[in-house]
């Protein structure tokens, strides 16, 4: 994407970095931003070399949520377009084998928090402020938050976060499981990128199967989930990475996975 795009994409040594780049607007999600996000996700999904993804924001914040100014004149049409592209991108990120890491700082609100919830892992800088915030503008939630939030924090706490729209900090996000790690603000990228590189060196197909199994587990009964685990494991035994993992185990050396 050109450097003037509201979302920038770089891919290097198996790590894709998708950066919201509207710092003057705190990376608020307008139509151009979600279209670029969706386009970036399509490029990632189509690139077999991508084995880990980092989603981050430039400037002071990860993202302030939907751009309310963009909705004033024709809110239904603009909201529908925003949601179409946001949801399209999130579905692509959920479907790929590569793990997706959200690197969060500053404000993480509304649709930007929903987007972060849709990532597989999340790291937050100290001082990050979270707020689902939809209730403050008389809106219901979008961007997968009604699906992910109760699965992460439980139904009762999800109701509190959604209905009261009260802010919470990075320490509370860690306690609730909304983020996996909290790091000093100046160490956020230094933490997120090495983690992405570590995952990019892993067994990508196995990661993808684990992502799908874990997400499906909330909707399957035990017998169905056990059948899915069996099928996924057997399919995995036919991969190059499984053969390499076994060889490395018996040879007492680190595995050199290739993501195939």
N, C-alpha and C positions, 0 to 999 in steps of 0.2 A: 504494500500500500504506500502511496506517496506520503512524504513527511508531513504534509498539511492535513492528513486524515485525522479524525477525532479518535481513532483507535489505530495503534501501530502494531505491526506483527514482525517479529524477527524469529528466525529458526537457526540454531547453531548447535552442532554436535548432538542432535536428537532432542534438544530442549526448545520448545516454542514459548516465546514471551509475548503475551497479548496485553498491551498497555493502553488504558484509557488516557487520552491526551487532550483534555479540555481543562487544563488547570485553572484558567480564568473563571470557569463556571463550576469549580470543584467537581469536575467530571460528571456533572448532571447528565442524565440520559435523554438526549433529544433524538429526533428521527435519524439524523445523520450518524449519531454515535451508535445506535442500536443496529442500523444497517451495516455499518463498518464492523461492529462486533460479530454479527451474523456472518458476514463475508469472511472475516478472519477465522471463525470456527469452521466454515466450509473448507477453507484452505488447509487448516490443520487436519481435519478429518480425511482429506484427500491425499495427505502426504504421509507415506508409509515410513518415512525416516523419523517422524515425531514420536518420541517415547516418553515425554513428560511435558507438562504445560504449566506455565505460571501466568496468572491473571493479576494485574496490578494497576495502579493509577498514578499518574504523574502529578507533581505539585503537592499541595497540602493535604489532599484527601484521596482515599480510594474512590469514593463516589457519594454524592449527596442524594442519590435516587433520581426519580423522574424529573425532567425539566418542566416545572409547572408553568413557566412562562410560555412554553411551546404549546400548551394545552388550552390557553385562554380563549382563543377564537373558535375552535372547533374541537372541543375536548373528546367527544366520542370517536371521531375519525383519527385524531392524533394518537389517542390512547390505544386504539385497535392496532395501528401501525407499529407503535412502540412495542406492544405486547407480542405481536406476531414475530418480530425479529428477535426480541429478547428470548422468547420461548424457543424459537428455532435454533438459536445458538446454544442454549442450555441443553436441549435434546441431543445435539451433536456432541457436546462435551461429555454428556453422560454415557453416550453410546461408544465412544472411542475406548481402546484398550489403555491408552496412556493415562496415568494419574494426573489430575488437575489440582494445582495448588493455588489458593487465593492468598495474596500478600496484602495485608490490610493495614491502613494507617489513617490518621485524621478522622474524618467523618465517614461512617459507613451506614447509610440510611436508606429506607424505602426500597426501591427496586435494586439498588446497589447491594444492600444487605441480602435481599432475596437471591441475587446472583451469586454472592459469596457462599450462601447456604447450599447452592447447587454444585459447588466445587467439592472434590473428594477430600481435600485437606485444607486447613487454613492456618496461617500464621499471622499474628497481630503485633504491631508495635505497641509498646507502652504508651498510654495516652490516647489510644484509639477510642472513639465514642460511637456507640451503636444505638440505633433506634429504628424499629420497623416503621413507625410514623404514619402508616396509611390512615389510621383513624383520625389524625389531625386534619386531614383534608376531606374527610367524609368518604373515603374510598375503602374498598376491600383490597386484599393483598393479591399480588401476582408474582411472576418470576420464580415460581416453584416454592415460595415460602410456606404456603399452606400445606404442602406435601412434606417438605424437608423439616420444617421447624418442629412439629410434634414428634417426628421420628428421632430428632436429636435431643430435645429437652423434655419430652413428655407432653401429653395433651393439656394438663392443667397449667403448666408454666407457659406453654405456647399461647394459651388463651390470655394469660396475663400480659405477655409481651405484645400480642396483637391488639387486644382491646384497650389497654391503658396507654400504649405508645409512650412509655417512659424510657428515658435514656439509660444505658448501662455501659460500664467501662470494660476494658480488656480483661481485667481480673475476673469479673463476673462472667464474661463470655467464655473464659477458660474453665471456670467452675461448672458452667452449664454444658460444656462440650461443644459450643459453637465454634471455638477455635481450638487447635491442638497445642499451640505454643504461643507464649508471649515473650517478646524479645525487646531489648532496648531499641529505641526509635532509629538510631543510627546503624543498627545491625540488621534491619529487616531484610534488605536485599542480600546481604552477606549470609543470611540464614536460608532464605527462600531458594536462591539459585543453586547452592551446593546440594540442598535437599532434592531439587529437581534433577540435578546431574546424577545424584545417587539413584534415584528412581529410573532415570533414563538408561542406566547401566544394568537394570534389572530384567527379569523375565516378563516382558511386556504383555504377551498373550495371557500368561497366568494372572497378571494384574487385572486385565480386562475381565477375565472370568470371575475373579474375586469381586470386582466392582458390581457386576451384574447379579451374582449370587447374594451379596449383602443387601442390595436394594430390593431384590425380589423377596427376601426372607420375611418382610413385614406383611406380605400379601399371600404367601403360600402357607398351607398347612404343613406339618412336619413331614408327612410322607412325600408330598410334592417336592419339598425342599431337599430331602434326602435323595430323591431321584435326580434332581437337578445337580446336586453335588457330585453324584456318581458319574453322570454324563460329562460334566465339565472336567472331572479328574481324569477320566479315561481319555477324553480328547486331548488333554494336556500331555499324556504320556507319549503321544505321537509327535510331539514337537522337538525341534532341535534343542531348545533350552532345557527341556526335561532331561534329555540324554546328557547334555553338558553338566547339568546340576548333579546327576548321579555320578558321572565320571569324576567331577571335582570333589565330591564327597569321599569317594573311595580312594582318590589320589591325594587327599588331604591338601587341597589347594583351593584358592578362591575361584569361583565359577566365572567364566567369561561369557555372559549371556549376550545374545544377539537380537533378542526380540522376535524370534521366529520359531 
